[in-house]
């Protein structure tokens, strides 16, 4: 039943309401994020105009579609929300507190608070939050079960909440940040709850299954420890279960993508490397410089050849740049590379379906299956099948909110995915980068199937990008994206 059964559509069917709001890859705290402002003089962070206007758009939409007196939706944060690789813990945490103050403002009128709770699914840039949560959970278990034998630490949560006690884990660190916001304002968020699911969150009803995840495991680089282990010990089997993949690779993800933000000057160097990794010529130059340094350290007598070797390398870099395809995020003419499509297929039809089957017994993939992920920063909606199999999946990518290339990447952009009380989706494409950073894009509503469902139509009706707050949002995006790209070019060129 809908949250407020008194409001019906004219055909006596329940009025679609926004039940879940999904967003990913905000990268709060990163200089690249268009949702964060970092003061160049003091280093202090603040909410950007884009973030303020985005929140106003969502508030306007929820009030318009649900009504101000309806039950509030749940916010699903799909990973890389705090950027703990490219910013320090205190900076990313302060940005998260600022975000909470926007969506849950202190007011005598509780209707201004947008969500009833938050479900947080960590990604690779904030994976450490999962590590904190599961370690604290294990400590609590030890303290509260002194007579039991000690189990292994859990590496994942259950997919569906009702299928096991490990469906969610208390987000201890993030809850503390919310409590700080609450404490500064009289404790008004005392009963507001944030919890963690990892790496997949399952939602279902009698006819539909929805899985929400960050999506880093669709790329092979995040399986690196598993790959290296089987290179060193040939014949060892690939991990088939979600928990096995996480168990073998979580320390690698923490090391390079989560903990590095707090390593002082090393972190600044890693940030520069990350900047350069988004540009093919810079990648090749970075590798060349590394090889030069190693060679000259080992063979100092050949230093006189350095000039010649650099000349040869420049020629080689130009050749590679012309003939070699770039990384997933640097590809601007397709939403997913063939390699990532393969990784997506292997993830969905391998460990993910195993996890579903382990909790809900069935012999075939469920019909009405929707898969929502972020990570690639390239939003899209598509019906997909893999390897000529009959299973059709509704695939959504929620994009990202960063400017990470020195040249315009038209497929890069940010979006918000909504689910109604029947788990029908509506994908709001909030922005994509525009040619030469000139002009403004349009806000569009889409679904994986060509025809919009009833819920998506109601969202489309409520969005008017020619009027505030939607127009204000687009104005601020156009300005901020242009500024971020200019600064990025200057930073890469200077180093």
Beta strands, then each sheet from edge to edge (+ up, - down):
strand 1: 18-23
strand 2: 36-38
strand 3: 45-47
strand 4: 73-77
strand 5: 115-120
strand 6: 169-170
strand 7: 193-196
strand 8: 200-204
strand 9: 209-213
strand 10: 369-373
strand 11: 380-384
strand 12: 393-397
strand 13: 413-420
strand 14: 425-432
strand 15: 444-446
sheet 1: 6+ 7- 5- 4- 1- 13+ 14- 15+
sheet 2: 2+ 3-
sheet 3: 8+ 9- 10- 12- 11+
end
